[in-house]
């Protein structure tokens, strides 16, 4: 039976995203051979993401749940695996302040395939504090985010088309690839 996710915040019910595997396979089909590093299911942990050298990768794609904290935006984040491969509960919640510490010097695009990842808190004199800002601060040249709830299955189809446009024969720029999708 599937292992339950341990919510990073009491009261949150984070169900599995069954189409994230479909999404990952579709994206990998468009990527150059040997140019993909995938972490799926229980191997998609915060600890693994934090220790991987991400510098060789042009694109970082995260298909997960996002949780926004309007009162304390630095506590917003992305829910990765909450359970290790032995079934033990782990801290799998990648918080905004941890995203700032990622090193993404060669990352051209971070794709946050999750609900409301483009939202944040407007702080006078600072601008919008949110997940996108964290990835930009970490060195990414661009971030693709959502301003609304996204459906797991529909997002898998959208991302397949997006990456087909981005990495396929047309080699569109990200904005055109998204518009075309």
Contact map, one row per residue, 1 for C-alpha under 8 A:
1110000000000000000000000000000000000000000000000000000000000000000000000000000000000000000000000000000000000000000000000000000000000000000000000000000000000000000000000000000000000
1111000000000000000000000000000000000000000000000000000000000000000000000000000000000000000000000000000000000000000000000000000000000000000000000000000000000000000000000000000000000
1111100000000000000000000000000000000000000000000000000000000000000000000000000000100010000000000000000000000000000000000000000000000000000000000000000000000000000000000000000000000
0111110000000010000000000000000000000000000000000000000000000000000000000000000000100000000000000000000000000000000000000000000000000000000000000000000000000000000000000000000000000
0011111000000111000000000000000000000000000000000000000000000000000000000000000011100000000000000000000000000000000000000000000000000000000000000000000000000000000000000000000000000
0001111100000100000000000000000000000000000000000000000000000000000000000000000001100000100000000000000000000000000000000000000000000000000000000000000000000000000000000000000000000
0000111111111100000000000000000000000000000000000000000000000000000000000000000001000000000000000000000000000000000000000000000000000000000000000000000000000000000000000000000000000
0000011111010000000000000000000000000000000000000000000000000000000000000000001000000000001110000000000000000000000000000000000000000000000000000000000000000000000000000000000000000
0000001111110000000000000000000000000000000000000000000000000000000000000000000000000000000000000000000000000000000000000000000000000000000000000000000000000000000000000000000000000
0000001111110000000000000000000000000000000000000000000000000000000000000000000000000000000000000000000000000000000000000000000000000000000000000000000000000000000000000000000000000
0000001011111000000000000000000000000000000000000000000000000000000000000000000000000000000000000000000000000000000000000000000000000000000000000000000000000000000000000000000000000
0000001111111100000000000000000000000000000000000000000000000000000000000000000000000000000000000000000000000000000000000000000000000000000000000000000000000000000000000000000000000
0000001000111110000000000000000000000000000000000000000000000000000000000000000000000000000000000000000000000000000000000000000000000000000000000000000000000000000000000000000000000
0000111000011111000000000000000000000000000000000000000000000000100000000000000000000000000000000000000000000000000000000000000000000000000000000000000000000000000000000000000000000
0001100000001111100000000000000000000000000000000000000000000000000000000000000000000000000000000000000000000000000000000000000000000000000000000000000000000000000000000000000000000
0000100000000111110000000000000000000000000000000000000000000000000000000000000000000000000000000000000000000000000000000000000000000000000000000000000000000000000000000000000000000
0000000000000011111100000000000000000000000000000000000000000001000000000000000000000000000000000000000000000000000000000000000000000000000000000000000100000000000000000000000000000
0000000000000001111111000000000000000000000000000000000000000000000000000000000000000000000000000000000000000000000000000000000000000000000000000000000100000000000000000000000000000
0000000000000000111111100000000000000000000000000000000000000000000000000000000000000000000000000000000000000000000000000000000000000000000000000000000110010000000000000000000000000
0000000000000000111111110000000000000000000000000000000000000011000000000000000000000000000000000000000000000000000000000000000000000000000000000000000100010000000000000000000000000
0000000000000000011111111000000000000001000000000000000000000000000000000000000000000000000000000000000000000000000000000000000000000000000000000000000000000000000000000000000000000
0000000000000000011111111100000000000000000000000000000000000000000000000000000000000000000000000000000000000000000000000000000000000000000000000000000000010000000000000000000000000
0000000000000000001111111110000000000000000000000000000000000000000000000000000000000000000000000000000000000000000000000000000000000000000000000000000000111011000000000000000000000
0000000000000000000111111111000000000100000000000000000000000000000000000000000000000000000000000000000000000000000000000000000000000000000000000000000000000000000000000000000000000
0000000000000000000011111111100000000000000000000000000000000000000000000000000000000000000000000000000000000000000000000000000000000000000000000000000000000000000000000000000000000
0000000000000000000001111111110000000000000000000000000000000000000000000000000000000000000000000000000000000000000000000000000000000000000000000000000000000001000000000000000000000
0000000000000000000000111111111000000000000000000000000000000000000000000000000000000000000000000000000000000000000000000000000000000000000000000000000000000011001100000000000000000
0000000000000000000000011111111000010000000000000000000000000000000000000000000000000000000000000000000000000000000000000000000000000000000000000000000000000000000000000000000000000
0000000000000000000000001111111000000000000000000000000000000000000000000000000000000000000000000000000000000000000000000000000000000000000000000000000000000000000000000000000000000
0000000000000000000000000111111100000000000000000000000000000000000000000000000000000000000000000000000000000000000000000000000000000000000000000000000000000000001100110000000000000
0000000000000000000000000011111110110000000000000000000000000000000000000000000000000000000000000000000000000000000000000000000000000000000000000000000000000000000000100000000000000
0000000000000000000000000000011111110000000000000000000000000000000000000000000000000000000000000000000000000000000000000000000000000000000000000000000000000000000000000000000000000
0000000000000000000000000000001111110000000000000000000000000000000000000000000000000000000000000000000000000000000000000000000000000000000000000000000000000000000000000000000000000
0000000000000000000000000000000111110000000000000000000000000000000000000000000000000000000000000000000000000000000000000000000000000000000000000000000000000000000000000000000000000
0000000000000000000000000000001111111000000000000000000010000000000000000000000000000000000000000000000000000000000000000000000000000000000000000000000000000000000000000000000000000
0000000000000000000000000001001111111100000000000000000000000000000000000000000000000000000000000000000000000000000000000000000000000000000000000000000000000000000000000000000000000
0000000000000000000000000000000000111110000000000000000000000000000000000000000000000000000000000000000000000000000000000000000000000000000000000000000000000000000000000000000000000
0000000000000000000000010000000000011111000000000000000000000000000000000000000000000000000000000000000000000000000000000000000000000000000000000000000000000000000000000000000000000
0000000000000000000000000000000000001111101110000000000000000000000000000000000000000000000000000000000000000000000000000000000000000000000000000000000000000000000000000000000000000
0000000000000000000010000000000000000111111100000000000000000000000000000000000000000000000000000000000000000000000000000000000000000000000000000000000000000000000000000000000000000
0000000000000000000000000000000000000011111100000000000000000000000000000000000010000000000000000000000000000000000000000000000000000000000000000000000000000000000000000000000000000
0000000000000000000000000000000000000001111110000000000000000000000000000000000011111000000000000000000000000000000000000000000000000000000000000000000000000000000000000000000000000
0000000000000000000000000000000000000011111110010000000000000000000000000000000010011000000000000000000000000000000000000000000000000000000000000000000000000000000000000000000000000
0000000000000000000000000000000000000011111111011000000000000000000000000000000110000000000000000000000000000000000000000000000000000000000000000000000000000000000000000000000000000
0000000000000000000000000000000000000010011111111000000000000000000000000000000111010000000100000000000000000000000000000000000000000000000000000000000000000000000000000000000000000
0000000000000000000000000000000000000000000111111100000000000000000000000000000110000000001111000000000000000000000000000000000000000000000000000000000000000000000000000000000000000
0000000000000000000000000000000000000000000011111110000000000000000000000000000000000000000100000000000000000000000000000000000000000000000000000000000000000000000000000000000000000
0000000000000000000000000000000000000000001111111111000000000000000000000000000000000000000000000000000000000000000000000000000000000000000000000000000000000000000000000000000000000
0000000000000000000000000000000000000000000111111111000000000000000000000000000000000000000000000000000000000000000000000000000000000000000000000000000000000000000000000000000000000
0000000000000000000000000000000000000000000001111111000000000000000000000000000000000000000000000000010000000000000000000000000000000000000000000000000000000000000000000000000000000
0000000000000000000000000000000000000000000000111111100000000000000000000000000000000000000000000000000000000000000000000000000000000000000000000000000000000000000000000000000000000
0000000000000000000000000000000000000000000000011111110000000000000000000000000000000000000000000000000000000000000000000000000000000000000000000000000000000000000000000000000000000
0000000000000000000000000000000000000000000000000011111100000000000000000000000000000000000000000000000000000000000000000000000000000000000000000000000000000000000000000000000000000
0000000000000000000000000000000000000000000000000001111110000000000000000000000000000000000000000000001100100000000000000000000000000000000000000000000000000000000000000000000000000
0000000000000000000000000000000000000000000000000000111111000000000000000000000000000000000000000000001111100000000000000000000000000000000000000000000000000000000000000000000000000
0000000000000000000000000000000000000000000000000000111111000000000000000000000000000000000000000000000001000000000000000000000000000000000000000000000000000000000000000000000000000
0000000000000000000000000000000000100000000000000000011111110000000000000000000000000000000000000000000001100000000000000000000000000000000000000000000000000000000000000000000000000
0000000000000000000000000000000000000000000000000000001111110000000000000000000000000000000000000000000001111000000000000000000000000000000000000000000000000000000000000000000000000
0000000000000000000000000000000000000000000000000000000011111000000000000000000000000000000000000000000000111110000000000000000000000000000000000000000000000000000000000000000000000
0000000000000000000000000000000000000000000000000000000011111100000000000000000000000000000000000000000000101110000000000000000000000000000000000000000000000000000000000000000000000
0000000000000000000000000000000000000000000000000000000000111110000000000000000000000000000000000000000000000111100000000000000000000000000000000000000000000000000000000000000000000
0000000000000000000000000000000000000000000000000000000000011111000000000000000000000000000000000000000000000111110000000000000000000000000000000000000000000000000000000000000000000
0000000000000000000100000000000000000000000000000000000000001111100000000000000000000000000000000000000000000001110000000000000000000000000000000000000000000000000000000000000000000
0000000000000000100100000000000000000000000000000000000000000111110000000000011100000000000000000000000000000001110000000000000000000000000000000000000000000000000000000000000000000
0000000000000100000000000000000000000000000000000000000000000011111000000000011100000000000000000000000000000000011000000000000000000000000000000000000000000000000000000000000000000
0000000000000000000000000000000000000000000000000000000000000001111100000001111000000000000000000000000000000000011110000000000000000000000000000000000000000000000000000000000000000
0000000000000000000000000000000000000000000000000000000000000000111110000001111000000000000000000000000000000000000000000000000000000000000000000000000000000000000000000000000000000
0000000000000000000000000000000000000000000000000000000000000000011111001011100000000000000000000000000000000000000110110000000000000000000000000000000000000000000000000000000000000
0000000000000000000000000000000000000000000000000000000000000000001111111111000000000000000000000000000000000000000000010000000000000000000000000000000000000000000000000000000000000
0000000000000000000000000000000000000000000000000000000000000000000111111000000000000000000000000000000000000000000000011000000000000000000000000000000000000000000000000000000000000
0000000000000000000000000000000000000000000000000000000000000000000011111000000000000000000000000000000000000000000000001000000000000000000000000000000000000000000000000000000000000
0000000000000000000000000000000000000000000000000000000000000000000011111111000000000000000000000000000000000000000000000000000000000000000000000000000000000000000000000000000000000
0000000000000000000000000000000000000000000000000000000000000000000111111111000000000000000000010000000000000000000000011000000011000000000000000000000000000000000000000000000000000
0000000000000000000000000000000000000000000000000000000000000000000010011111000000000000000000111000000000000000000000000000000011000000000000000000000000000000000000000000000000000
0000000000000000000000000000000000000000000000000000000000000000000110011111100000000000000000111000000000000000000000000000000000000000000000000000000000000000000000000000000000000
0000000000000000000000000000000000000000000000000000000000000000011110011111110000000000000000110000000000000000000000000000000001100000000000000000000000000000000000000000000000000
0000000000000000000000000000000000000000000000000000000000000000011100000011111000000000000011110000000000000000000000000000000000100000000000000000000000000000000000000000000000000
0000000000000000000000000000000000000000000000000000000000000001111000000001111100000000000011100000000000000000000000000000000000000000000000000000000000000000000000000000000000000
0000000100000000000000000000000000000000000000000000000000000001111000000000111111000000000111000000000000000000000000000000000000000000000000000000000000000000000000000000000000000
0000000000000000000000000000000000000000000111000000000000000001100000000000011111000000000111000000000000000000000000000000000000000000000000000000000000000000000000000000000000000
0000100000000000000000000000000000000000111111000000000000000000000000000000001111110000010110000000000000000000000000000000000000000000000000000000000000000000000000000000000000000
0000111000000000000000000000000000000000010010000000000000000000000000000000001111110000111110000000000000000000000000000000000000000000000000000000000000000000000000000000000000000
0011110000000000000000000000000000000000010000000000000000000000000000000000000011111111110100000000000000000000000000000000000000000000000000000000000000000000000000000000000000000
0000000000000000000000000000000000000000011010000000000000000000000000000000000011111111110000000000000000000000000000000000000000000000000000000000000000000000000000000000000000000
0000000000000000000000000000000000000000011000000000000000000000000000000000000000111111000000000000000000000000000000000000000000000000000000000000000000000000000000000000000000000
0000000000000000000000000000000000000000000000000000000000000000000000000000000000111111000000000000000000000000000000000000000000000000000000000000000000000000000000000000000000000
0010000000000000000000000000000000000000000000000000000000000000000000000000000000111111100000000000000000000000000000000000000000000000000000000000000000000000000000000000000000000
0000000000000000000000000000000000000000000000000000000000000000000000000000000000111111110000000000000000000000000000000000000000000000000000000000000000000000000000000000000000000
0000010000000000000000000000000000000000000000000000000000000000000000000000000001110011111000000000000000000000000000000000000000000000000000000000000000000000000000000000000000000
0000000000000000000000000000000000000000000000000000000000000000000000000000000011110001111100000000000000000000000000000000000000000000000000000000000000000000000000000000000000000
0000000100000000000000000000000000000000000001000000000000000000000000000000000001000000111110000000000000000000000000000000000000000000000000000000000000000000000000000000000000000
0000000100000000000000000000000000000000000011100000000000000000000000000000001111100000011111000000000000000000000000000000000000000000000000000000000000000000000000000000000000000
0000000100000000000000000000000000000000000001000000000000000000000000000000111111000000001111100000000000000000000000000000000000000000000000000000000000000000000000000000000000000
0000000000000000000000000000000000000000000001000000000000000000000000000000111100000000000111110110000000000000000000000000000000000000000000000000000000000000000000000000000000000
0000000000000000000000000000000000000000000000000000000000000000000000000111110000000000000011111110000000000000000000000000000000000000000000000000000000000000000000000000000000000
0000000000000000000000000000000000000000000000000000000000000000000000001111100000000000000001111111000000000000000000000000000001100100000000000000000000000000000000000000000000000
0000000000000000000000000000000000000000000000000000000000000000000000000110000000000000000000111111100000000000000000000000000000000100000000000000000000000000000000000000000000000
0000000000000000000000000000000000000000000000000000000000000000000000000000000000000000000001111111110000000000000000000000000000000000000000000000000000000000000000000000000000000
0000000000000000000000000000000000000000000000000000000000000000000000000000000000000000000001111111110000000000000000000000000000100110010000000000000000000000000000000000000000000
0000000000000000000000000000000000000000000000000000000000000000000000000000000000000000000000011111110000000000000000000000000000000110110000000000000000000000000000000000000000000
0000000000000000000000000000000000000000000000000000000000000000000000000000000000000000000000001111111000000000000000000000000000000000010000000000000000000000000000000000000000000
0000000000000000000000000000000000000000000000000100000000000000000000000000000000000000000000000111111100000000000000000000000000000010010000000000000000000000000000000000000000000
0000000000000000000000000000000000000000000000000000011000000000000000000000000000000000000000000000111110000000000000000000000000000000011000000000000000000000000000000000000000000
0000000000000000000000000000000000000000000000000000011000000000000000000000000000000000000000000000011111100000000000000000000000000010011100000000000000000000000000000000000000000
0000000000000000000000000000000000000000000000000000001000000000000000000000000000000000000000000000001111100000000000000000000000000000011100000000000000000000000000000000000000000
0000000000000000000000000000000000000000000000000000001111000000000000000000000000000000000000000000000111110000000000000000000000000000001100000000000000000000000000000000000000000
0000000000000000000000000000000000000000000000000000011011110000000000000000000000000000000000000000000111111100000000000000000000000000001110000000000000000000000000000000000000000
0000000000000000000000000000000000000000000000000000000001100000000000000000000000000000000000000000000001111100000000000000000000000000000111000000000000000000000000000000000000000
0000000000000000000000000000000000000000000000000000000001110000000000000000000000000000000000000000000000111110000000000000000000000000000111110000000000000000000000000000000000000
0000000000000000000000000000000000000000000000000000000000111100000000000000000000000000000000000000000000111111000000000000000000000010000101110000000000000000000000000000000000000
0000000000000000000000000000000000000000000000000000000000111100000000000000000000000000000000000000000000001111100000000000000000000000000000111000000000000000000000000000000000000
0000000000000000000000000000000000000000000000000000000000001111000000000000000000000000000000000000000000000111110010000000000000000000000000111100000000000000000000000000000000000
0000000000000000000000000000000000000000000000000000000000001111000000000000000000000000000000000000000000000011111000000000000000000000000000001100000000100000000000000000000000000
0000000000000000000000000000000000000000000000000000000000000111110000000000000000000000000000000000000000000001111110000000000000000000000000001100110000000000000000000000000000000
0000000000000000000000000000000000000000000000000000000000000000110000000000000000000000000000000000000000000000111110000000000000000000000000000111110000000000000000000000000000000
0000000000000000000000000000000000000000000000000000000000000000010100000000000000000000000000000000000000000000011111100000000000000000000000001111110000000000000000000000000000000
0000000000000000000000000000000000000000000000000000000000000000010100000000000000000000000000000000000000000001011111100000000001110000000000001110000000000000000000000000000000000
0000000000000000000000000000000000000000000000000000000000000000000000000000000000000000000000000000000000000000000111110000000001110000000000001110000000000000000000000000000000000
0000000000000000000000000000000000000000000000000000000000000000000100000000000000000000000000000000000000000000000111111000000001100000000000000110000000000000000000000000000000000
0000000000000000000000000000000000000000000000000000000000000000000111001000000000000000000000000000000000000000000001111100000111100000000000000000000000000000000000000000000000000
0000000000000000000000000000000000000000000000000000000000000000000001101000000000000000000000000000000000000000000000111110000111000000000000000000000000000000000000000000000000000
0000000000000000000000000000000000000000000000000000000000000000000000000000000000000000000000000000000000000000000000011111011110000000000000000000000000000000000000000000000000000
0000000000000000000000000000000000000000000000000000000000000000000000000000000000000000000000000000000000000000000000001111111110000000000000000000000000000000000000000000000000000
0000000000000000000000000000000000000000000000000000000000000000000000000000000000000000000000000000000000000000000000000111111000000000000000000000000000000000000000000000000000000
0000000000000000000000000000000000000000000000000000000000000000000000000000000000000000000000000000000000000000000000000011111000000000000000000000000000000000000000000000000000000
0000000000000000000000000000000000000000000000000000000000000000000000000000000000000000000000000000000000000000000000000111111110000000000000000000000000000000000000000000000000000
0000000000000000000000000000000000000000000000000000000000000000000000000000000000000000000000000000000000000000000000000111111110000000000000000000000000000000000000000000000000000
0000000000000000000000000000000000000000000000000000000000000000000000000000000000000000000000000000000000000000000000011110011111001000000000000000000000000000000000000000000000000
0000000000000000000000000000000000000000000000000000000000000000000000001100000000000000000000000000000000000000000000011110011111101000000000000000000000000000000000000000000000000
0000000000000000000000000000000000000000000000000000000000000000000000001101000000000000000000010000000000000000000011111000000111111100000000000000000000000000000000000000000000000
0000000000000000000000000000000000000000000000000000000000000000000000000001100000000000000000010010000000000000000011110000000011111110000000000000000000000000000000000000000000000
0000000000000000000000000000000000000000000000000000000000000000000000000000000000000000000000000000000000000000000011000000000001111111000000101000000000000000000000000000000000000
0000000000000000000000000000000000000000000000000000000000000000000000000000000000000000000000000000000000000000000000000000000111111111100000000000000000000000000000000000000000000
0000000000000000000000000000000000000000000000000000000000000000000000000000000000000000000000011011000000000000000000000000000001111111110000000000000000000000000000000000000000000
0000000000000000000000000000000000000000000000000000000000000000000000000000000000000000000000000011010100000100000000000000000000111111111100100000000000000000000000000000000000000
0000000000000000000000000000000000000000000000000000000000000000000000000000000000000000000000000000000000000000000000000000000000011111111111100000000000000000000000000000000000000
0000000000000000000000000000000000000000000000000000000000000000000000000000000000000000000000000001000000000000000000000000000000001111111100000000000000000000000000000000000000000
0000000000000000000000000000000000000000000000000000000000000000000000000000000000000000000000000011111110000000000000000000000000000111111100000000000000000000000000000000000000000
0000000000000000000000000000000000000000000000000000000000000000000000000000000000000000000000000000001111100000000000000000000000000011111110000000000000000000000000000000000000000
0000000000000000000000000000000000000000000000000000000000000000000000000000000000000000000000000000000111111100000000000000000000000011111111100000000000000000000000000000000000000
0000000000000000000000000000000000000000000000000000000000000000000000000000000000000000000000000000000000111000000000000000000000000001001111100000000000000000000000000000000000000
0000000000000000000000000000000000000000000000000000000000000000000000000000000000000000000000000000000000011100000000000000000000000001000111110000000000000000000000000000000000000
0000000000000000000000000000000000000000000000000000000000000000000000000000000000000000000000000000000000001111000000000000000000010011000111111000000000000000000000000000000000000
0000000000000000000000000000000000000000000000000000000000000000000000000000000000000000000000000000000000001111000000000000000000000000000001111100000000000000000000000000000000000
0000000000000000000000000000000000000000000000000000000000000000000000000000000000000000000000000000000000000011110111000000000000010000000000111110000000000000000000000000000000000
0000000000000000000000000000000000000000000000000000000000000000000000000000000000000000000000000000000000000001111111100000000000000000000000011111110000000000000000000000000000000
0000000000000000000000000000000000000000000000000000000000000000000000000000000000000000000000000000000000000000001111100000000000000000000000001111100000000000000000000000000000000
0000000000000000000000000000000000000000000000000000000000000000000000000000000000000000000000000000000000000000001100000000000000000000000000000111110000000000000000000000000000000
0000000000000000000000000000000000000000000000000000000000000000000000000000000000000000000000000000000000000000011100000000000000000000000000000111111000000000000000000000000000000
0000000000000000000000000000000000000000000000000000000000000000000000000000000000000000000000000000000000000000011100000000000000000000000000000101111101100000000000000000000000000
0000000000000000000000000000000000000000000000000000000000000000000000000000000000000000000000000000000000000000000000000000000000000000000000000000111111100000000000000000000000000
0000000000000000111100000000000000000000000000000000000000000000000000000000000000000000000000000000000000000000000000000000000000000000000000000000011111110000000000000000000000000
0000000000000000001000000000000000000000000000000000000000000000000000000000000000000000000000000000000000000000000000000000000000000000000000000000001111111000000000000000000000000
0000000000000000000000000000000000000000000000000000000000000000000000000000000000000000000000000000000000000000000000000000000000000000000000000000011111111100000000000000000000000
0000000000000000000000100000000000000000000000000000000000000000000000000000000000000000000000000000000000000000100000000000000000000000000000000000011111111110000000000000000000000
0000000000000000001101100000000000000000000000000000000000000000000000000000000000000000000000000000000000000000000000000000000000000000000000000000000111111111000000000000000000000
0000000000000000000000100000000000000000000000000000000000000000000000000000000000000000000000000000000000000000000000000000000000000000000000000000000011111111100000000000000000000
0000000000000000000000000000000000000000000000000000000000000000000000000000000000000000000000000000000000000000000000000000000000000000000000000000000001111111110000000000000000001
0000000000000000000000100010000000000000000000000000000000000000000000000000000000000000000000000000000000000000000000000000000000000000000000000000000000111111111000000000000000001
0000000000000000000000100110000000000000000000000000000000000000000000000000000000000000000000000000000000000000000000000000000000000000000000000000000000011111111100000000000000000
0000000000000000000000000000000000000000000000000000000000000000000000000000000000000000000000000000000000000000000000000000000000000000000000000000000000001111111110000000000000011
0000000000000000000000000000000000000000000000000000000000000000000000000000000000000000000000000000000000000000000000000000000000000000000000000000000000000111111111000000000011011
0000000000000000000000000010010000000000000000000000000000000000000000000000000000000000000000000000000000000000000000000000000000000000000000000000000000000011111111110000000010000
0000000000000000000000000010010000000000000000000000000000000000000000000000000000000000000000000000000000000000000000000000000000000000000000000000000000000001111111111000000000000
0000000000000000000000000000000000000000000000000000000000000000000000000000000000000000000000000000000000000000000000000000000000000000000000000000000000000000111111111111000011011
0000000000000000000000000000000000000000000000000000000000000000000000000000000000000000000000000000000000000000000000000000000000000000000000000000000000000000011111110111110010000
0000000000000000000000000000011000000000000000000000000000000000000000000000000000000000000000000000000000000000000000000000000000000000000000000000000000000000001111111111000000000
0000000000000000000000000000010000000000000000000000000000000000000000000000000000000000000000000000000000000000000000000000000000000000000000000000000000000000001111111110000000000
0000000000000000000000000000000000000000000000000000000000000000000000000000000000000000000000000000000000000000000000000000000000000000000000000000000000000000000110111110000000000
0000000000000000000000000000000000000000000000000000000000000000000000000000000000000000000000000000000000000000000000000000000000000000000000000000000000000000000011111111000000000
0000000000000000000000000000000000000000000000000000000000000000000000000000000000000000000000000000000000000000000000000000000000000000000000000000000000000000000011111111100000000
0000000000000000000000000000000000000000000000000000000000000000000000000000000000000000000000000000000000000000000000000000000000000000000000000000000000000000000011100111110110000
0000000000000000000000000000000000000000000000000000000000000000000000000000000000000000000000000000000000000000000000000000000000000000000000000000000000000000000001000011111110000
0000000000000000000000000000000000000000000000000000000000000000000000000000000000000000000000000000000000000000000000000000000000000000000000000000000000000000000001000001111111000
0000000000000000000000000000000000000000000000000000000000000000000000000000000000000000000000000000000000000000000000000000000000000000000000000000000000000000000000000000111111100
0000000000000000000000000000000000000000000000000000000000000000000000000000000000000000000000000000000000000000000000000000000000000000000000000000000000000000000000000001111111110
0000000000000000000000000000000000000000000000000000000000000000000000000000000000000000000000000000000000000000000000000000000000000000000000000000000000000000011011000001111111111
0000000000000000000000000000000000000000000000000000000000000000000000000000000000000000000000000000000000000000000000000000000000000000000000000000000000000000010010000000011111111
0000000000000000000000000000000000000000000000000000000000000000000000000000000000000000000000000000000000000000000000000000000000000000000000000000000000000000000000000000001111111
0000000000000000000000000000000000000000000000000000000000000000000000000000000000000000000000000000000000000000000000000000000000000000000000000000000000000000110010000000000111111
0000000000000000000000000000000000000000000000000000000000000000000000000000000000000000000000000000000000000000000000000000000000000000000000000000000000000110110010000000000011111
